[in-house]
């Protein structure tokens, strides 16, 4: 895709899952990347894997709940890469609770999520402005757009990301900076693997019924959409959300239609 080579990107939560897949795509297109992650061992191992392949990848460990860590990430990116052109706000807390949600759960999901996203944008914008423009992609979720049982915290936080994306896009557009989001459906990340008791073959059929595509997605499919929104291919797209959900949000209450002659087709 046009406009990725030589760019400098920050990917939060970049050591695994969707974040890791985004780093894979960025370096494949010739970008430099700073990975941040809560897990130091995983982050260092991931960085080493990329460095051994000759890629310009750096790592910083910390918790997105801490405002100072957001500041430190961008300062470190400036030190190691000379600036920031792209930001992928990916790290999030899957604190899913409903009627029994505690204040601590609310605080965790909101500070790591939309508040952390917002602080990263605030810190990156001056560097992007200095560079003549930039692109930001927030990783949202289908949970931002629909009701799900027992998920007041997570869905509210992802809903806030949706509004943050629009408002931030409006304010930074005059600086040549675009802000968009992606909303993945059920993706085979670590959390989903755990929920499936690591039996992907069994649950891909079960959870696939929520999607028109009749399967769950994989991180690389989300990463490809993120690359499109970062690249010059999407130069007139901002303030919008791109569902990467296999058609989940387009389904009605009938699901894929078990009685349909097409229900079992691929």
Number of C-alpha atoms within 10 A of each C-alpha: 13 12 16 23 15 14 19 26 28 29 26 31 25 29 27 19 20 27 26 22 20 27 29 17 17 25 21 13 17 16 22 27 31 26 27 28 24 17 15 15 12 15 23 18 13 20 22 16 13 17 13 9 8 10 17 18 23 22 24 20 19 18 18 27 19 14 15 12 19 24 15 15 25 22 18 16 23 16 10 16 18 12 22 29 27 28 27 29 26 24 25 24 17 17 20 17 17 15 10 9 15 12 9 10 17 18 15 19 24 24 20 21 27 25 21 25 27 20 18 25 24 15 17 26 22 15 20 24 17 13 14 12 20 27 25 29 29 27 28 30 26 21 20 19 15 10 12 13 10 14 18 19 25 27 27 20 27 25 19 17 25 25 15 21 27 17 13 20 22 15 12 18 15 11 16 15 23 28 29 26 27 23 23 25 23 23 23 20 16 13 13 15 14 12 12 17 11 14 11 17 9 11 18 18 13 14 15 18 20 25 21 20 16 21 20 25 21 17 19 19 16 25 24 17 20 26 23 17 26 29 18 15 13 15 15 8 15 22 19 18 21 17 19 23 25 20 15 23 18 11 13 10 7 9 14 21 15 11 9 9 8 10 14 12 8 8
